[in-house]
């Protein structure tokens, strides 16, 4: 798998995991878990953006 594809795939995975953590944190009234989920979701978005940039540059 190309690095750009791998970055985009892993980024999406982190976004999904972050969203799940965020929702569980809200449901469980656990602000730490909610913040952790938001941070992981943002990190996933950045990783996806890096994958797109790598693809645009041509790796």
N, CA and C atoms as an extended XYZ file, in Angstrom:
177
Properties=species:S:1:pos:R:3:atomname:S:1:resname:S:1:resid:I:1 pbc="F F F"
N         0.847       -1.169        0.000 N   UNK     1
C         0.000        0.000        0.000 CA  UNK     1
C         0.895        1.236        0.000 C   UNK     1
N         0.535        2.211       -0.806 N   UNK     2
C         1.309        3.445       -0.888 CA  UNK     2
C         1.204        4.222        0.429 C   UNK     2
N         2.257        4.954        0.782 N   UNK     3
C         2.212        5.729        2.035 CA  UNK     3
C         1.039        6.713        2.109 C   UNK     3
N         0.704        7.340        0.982 N   UNK     4
C        -0.405        8.305        1.016 CA  UNK     4
C        -1.727        7.595        1.302 C   UNK     4
N        -1.915        6.436        0.709 N   UNK     5
C        -3.141        5.664        0.947 CA  UNK     5
C        -3.182        5.180        2.390 C   UNK     5
N        -2.050        4.752        2.886 N   UNK     6
C        -1.969        4.275        4.268 CA  UNK     6
C        -2.278        5.414        5.242 C   UNK     6
N        -1.736        6.599        5.000 N   UNK     7
C        -2.013        7.741        5.866 CA  UNK     7
C        -3.495        8.098        5.848 C   UNK     7
N        -4.099        8.100        4.664 N   UNK     8
C        -5.522        8.428        4.586 CA  UNK     8
C        -6.359        7.377        5.298 C   UNK     8
N        -6.019        6.109        5.136 N   UNK     9
C        -6.771        5.031        5.778 CA  UNK     9
C        -6.636        5.097        7.297 C   UNK     9
N        -5.411        5.243        7.771 N   UNK    10
C        -5.202        5.330        9.213 CA  UNK    10
C        -5.846        6.590        9.783 C   UNK    10
N        -5.792        7.670        9.030 N   UNK    11
C        -6.431        8.898        9.476 CA  UNK    11
C        -7.927        8.722        9.669 C   UNK    11
N        -8.568        8.062        8.716 N   UNK    12
C       -10.006        7.811        8.825 CA  UNK    12
C       -10.311        6.913       10.020 C   UNK    12
N        -9.463        5.917       10.249 N   UNK    13
C        -9.635        5.024       11.399 CA  UNK    13
C        -9.563        5.820       12.699 C   UNK    13
N        -8.598        6.724       12.802 N   UNK    14
C        -8.469        7.533       14.011 CA  UNK    14
C        -9.665        8.470       14.176 C   UNK    14
N       -10.169        8.990       13.074 N   UNK    15
C       -11.360        9.841       13.144 CA  UNK    15
C       -12.546        9.066       13.722 C   UNK    15
N       -12.745        7.858       13.234 N   UNK    16
C       -13.870        7.032       13.692 CA  UNK    16
C       -13.695        6.659       15.160 C   UNK    16
N       -12.479        6.222       15.529 N   UNK    17
C       -12.220        5.869       16.926 CA  UNK    17
C       -12.423        7.079       17.837 C   UNK    17
N       -11.970        8.235       17.375 N   UNK    18
C       -12.135        9.447       18.162 CA  UNK    18
C       -13.591        9.806       18.357 C   UNK    18
N       -14.383        9.673       17.308 N   UNK    19
C       -15.811        9.971       17.395 CA  UNK    19
C       -16.499        9.036       18.382 C   UNK    19
N       -16.114        7.759       18.364 N   UNK    20
C       -16.701        6.790       19.290 CA  UNK    20
C       -16.333        7.154       20.727 C   UNK    20
N       -15.044        7.465       20.961 N   UNK    21
C       -14.618        7.852       22.310 CA  UNK    21
C       -15.355        9.096       22.785 C   UNK    21
N       -15.506       10.053       21.875 N   UNK    22
C       -16.189       11.298       22.218 CA  UNK    22
C       -17.628       11.021       22.644 C   UNK    22
N       -18.331       10.200       21.876 N   UNK    23
C       -19.732        9.899       22.185 CA  UNK    23
C       -19.866        9.093       23.475 C   UNK    23
N       -18.952        8.134       23.682 N   UNK    24
C       -18.983        7.351       24.919 CA  UNK    24
C       -18.698        8.259       26.114 C   UNK    24
N       -17.756        9.183       25.948 N   UNK    25
C       -17.456       10.135       27.010 CA  UNK    25
C       -18.659       10.993       27.354 C   UNK    25
N       -19.400       11.426       26.337 N   UNK    26
C       -20.616       12.215       26.580 CA  UNK    26
C       -21.651       11.383       27.316 C   UNK    26
N       -21.851       10.151       26.851 N   UNK    27
C       -22.865        9.280       27.439 CA  UNK    27
C       -22.519        8.900       28.883 C   UNK    27
N       -21.229        8.687       29.135 N   UNK    28
C       -20.786        8.268       30.468 CA  UNK    28
C       -20.483        9.465       31.365 C   UNK    28
N       -20.686       10.664       30.841 N   UNK    29
C       -20.375       11.884       31.579 CA  UNK    29
C       -18.919       11.879       32.051 C   UNK    29
N       -18.028       11.502       31.127 N   UNK    30
C       -16.588       11.432       31.404 CA  UNK    30
C       -15.880       12.462       30.517 C   UNK    30
N       -15.619       13.652       31.062 N   UNK    31
C       -15.027       14.704       30.236 CA  UNK    31
C       -13.633       14.351       29.712 C   UNK    31
N       -12.865       13.574       30.468 N   UNK    32
C       -11.528       13.182       30.005 CA  UNK    32
C       -11.603       12.318       28.749 C   UNK    32
N       -12.513       11.368       28.740 N   UNK    33
C       -12.679       10.494       27.575 CA  UNK    33
C       -13.206       11.290       26.382 C   UNK    33
N       -14.092       12.217       26.654 N   UNK    34
C       -14.646       13.051       25.583 CA  UNK    34
C       -13.539       13.897       24.944 C   UNK    34
N       -12.695       14.503       25.764 N   UNK    35
C       -11.590       15.319       25.246 CA  UNK    35
C       -10.592       14.459       24.491 C   UNK    35
N       -10.314       13.270       25.014 N   UNK    36
C        -9.401       12.344       24.345 CA  UNK    36
C        -9.938       11.956       22.963 C   UNK    36
N       -11.231       11.745       22.885 N   UNK    37
C       -11.858       11.410       21.613 CA  UNK    37
C       -11.769       12.546       20.616 C   UNK    37
N       -11.997       13.765       21.091 N   UNK    38
C       -11.905       14.922       20.203 CA  UNK    38
C       -10.484       15.085       19.676 C   UNK    38
N        -9.509       14.869       20.551 N   UNK    39
C        -8.108       15.004       20.138 CA  UNK    39
C        -7.737       13.947       19.099 C   UNK    39
N        -8.189       12.705       19.319 N   UNK    40
C        -7.876       11.639       18.359 CA  UNK    40
C        -8.556       11.898       17.019 C   UNK    40
N        -9.767       12.426       17.068 N   UNK    41
C       -10.498       12.741       15.836 CA  UNK    41
C        -9.758       13.821       15.041 C   UNK    41
N        -9.280       14.844       15.721 N   UNK    42
C        -8.527       15.908       15.045 CA  UNK    42
C        -7.211       15.373       14.485 C   UNK    42
N        -6.536       14.507       15.229 N   UNK    43
C        -5.284       13.915       14.742 CA  UNK    43
C        -5.541       13.084       13.490 C   UNK    43
N        -6.660       12.386       13.451 N   UNK    44
C        -7.026       11.615       12.262 CA  UNK    44
C        -7.253       12.499       11.053 C   UNK    44
N        -7.886       13.641       11.277 N   UNK    45
C        -8.117       14.573       10.166 CA  UNK    45
C        -6.794       15.098        9.624 C   UNK    45
N        -5.863       15.390       10.518 N   UNK    46
C        -4.547       15.870       10.086 CA  UNK    46
C        -3.832       14.783        9.290 C   UNK    46
N        -3.895       13.552        9.768 N   UNK    47
C        -3.222       12.454        9.080 CA  UNK    47
C        -3.823       12.239        7.692 C   UNK    47
N        -5.144       12.353        7.577 N   UNK    48
C        -5.775       12.239        6.257 CA  UNK    48
C        -5.305       13.355        5.343 C   UNK    48
N        -5.195       14.558        5.870 N   UNK    49
C        -4.729       15.699        5.083 CA  UNK    49
C        -3.301       15.461        4.592 C   UNK    49
N        -2.455       14.899        5.444 N   UNK    50
C        -1.076       14.589        5.055 CA  UNK    50
C        -1.075       13.574        3.910 C   UNK    50
N        -1.925       12.569        4.004 N   UNK    51
C        -2.025       11.578        2.932 CA  UNK    51
C        -2.448       12.187        1.614 C   UNK    51
N        -3.391       13.131        1.679 N   UNK    52
C        -3.817       13.814        0.457 CA  UNK    52
C        -2.699       14.658       -0.130 C   UNK    52
N        -1.958       15.338        0.743 N   UNK    53
C        -0.851       16.179        0.281 CA  UNK    53
C         0.231       15.323       -0.366 C   UNK    53
N         0.539       14.170        0.240 N   UNK    54
C         1.542       13.268       -0.333 CA  UNK    54
C         1.118       12.806       -1.722 C   UNK    54
N        -0.163       12.495       -1.869 N   UNK    55
C        -0.656       12.037       -3.162 CA  UNK    55
C        -0.560       13.158       -4.197 C   UNK    55
N        -0.898       14.369       -3.789 N   UNK    56
C        -0.851       15.501       -4.706 CA  UNK    56
C         0.584       15.807       -5.164 C   UNK    56
N         1.531       15.625       -4.269 N   UNK    57
C         2.935       15.899       -4.588 CA  UNK    57
C         3.517       14.758       -5.425 C   UNK    57
N         2.953       13.607       -5.288 N   UNK    58
C         3.414       12.453       -6.065 CA  UNK    58
C         4.280       11.509       -5.260 C   UNK    58
N         4.201       11.633       -3.955 N   UNK    59
C         4.942       10.785       -3.019 CA  UNK    59
C         6.379       10.869       -3.393 C   UNK    59
